[in-house]
Amino acid sequence: MSEIPKQKHQNQAALDLLLQAESLSKNVGDLTLNEGIHKEMADNYLAMGNQNLYQVYSKKYLETRLQREQNELSSINHALDIHNLESKKKVKT
């Protein structure tokens, strides 16, 4: 929803929507959602020339992205471990 005001250079309106989305999503735990919100907030603050808040949300974006990627790698490793165990069982029988 914030992309339309952003494209129209209505950055404060976009930020208002993003701040509301950030507040609503706090307890959800969706890293992809939080990553997108933080990225968009950083972009809007940069467009408005607010370097301090740009850095805050850019850092949040990068931290959330790293956490999401680590979770994905962990999930892949877990799936591979299960696959390897099943393969070993099949070889033994």
C-alpha positions as CSV (number, residue, x, y, z in Angstrom):
1,M,0.0,0.0,0.0
2,S,2.9,2.4,0.7
3,E,4.4,2.0,-2.8
4,I,1.7,4.1,-4.5
5,P,2.3,7.2,-2.3
6,K,6.1,6.6,-2.6
7,Q,5.9,6.6,-6.4
8,K,3.9,9.9,-6.2
9,H,6.7,11.3,-4.0
10,Q,4.3,11.4,-1.1
11,N,6.9,10.0,1.2
12,Q,5.3,11.0,4.5
13,A,2.0,9.4,3.5
14,A,4.0,6.2,2.6
15,L,5.8,6.4,6.0
16,D,2.6,6.8,7.9
17,L,1.3,3.6,6.3
18,L,4.6,1.8,7.0
19,L,4.6,2.8,10.6
20,Q,1.1,1.5,11.0
21,A,2.1,-1.8,9.3
22,E,5.2,-2.1,11.5
23,S,3.1,-1.7,14.6
24,L,0.5,-4.2,13.4
25,S,3.2,-6.8,12.4
26,K,5.3,-6.7,15.6
27,N,3.8,-9.8,17.1
28,V,3.3,-11.7,13.9
29,G,7.0,-12.8,13.5
30,D,6.9,-12.8,9.7
31,L,10.5,-12.0,8.8
32,T,9.7,-11.4,5.1
33,L,7.0,-8.9,6.0
34,N,9.3,-7.1,8.4
35,E,12.1,-7.1,5.9
36,G,9.9,-5.4,3.3
37,I,8.6,-2.9,5.8
38,H,12.1,-1.9,6.9
39,K,13.4,-1.6,3.4
40,E,10.5,0.6,2.3
41,M,10.9,2.8,5.4
42,A,14.6,3.2,4.8
43,D,14.0,4.1,1.1
44,N,11.3,6.7,2.1
45,Y,13.5,8.3,4.8
46,L,16.4,8.5,2.3
47,A,14.1,10.2,-0.2
48,M,13.1,12.7,2.5
49,G,16.7,13.4,3.3
50,N,16.5,12.0,6.9
51,Q,19.9,10.3,7.1
52,N,19.6,9.2,10.7
53,L,16.3,7.3,10.3
54,Y,17.5,6.0,7.0
55,Q,20.4,4.4,8.7
56,V,18.2,3.0,11.6
57,Y,15.8,1.3,9.2
58,S,18.5,0.2,6.7
59,K,20.2,-1.6,9.6
60,K,16.9,-3.1,10.7
61,Y,16.4,-4.3,7.1
62,L,19.8,-5.9,6.8
63,E,19.5,-7.6,10.2
64,T,16.0,-8.9,9.3
65,R,17.3,-10.1,5.9
66,L,20.2,-11.9,7.5
67,Q,18.0,-13.6,10.1
68,R,15.5,-14.7,7.4
69,E,18.4,-16.1,5.3
70,Q,19.8,-17.9,8.3
71,N,16.4,-19.4,9.0
72,E,16.1,-20.6,5.4
73,L,19.6,-22.2,5.5
74,S,18.8,-23.9,8.8
75,S,15.6,-25.3,7.3
76,I,17.4,-26.5,4.3
77,N,20.1,-28.2,6.5
78,H,17.4,-29.8,8.6
79,A,15.7,-31.2,5.5
80,L,19.0,-32.5,4.2
81,D,19.7,-34.2,7.5
82,I,16.4,-36.0,7.4
83,H,16.9,-37.0,3.8
84,N,20.4,-38.4,4.6
85,L,19.0,-40.4,7.6
86,E,16.3,-41.8,5.4
87,S,18.8,-42.7,2.7
88,K,21.1,-44.5,5.3
89,K,18.1,-46.5,6.5
90,K,17.3,-47.6,3.0
91,V,20.9,-48.6,2.3
92,K,20.9,-50.7,5.5
93,T,17.8,-52.7,4.5
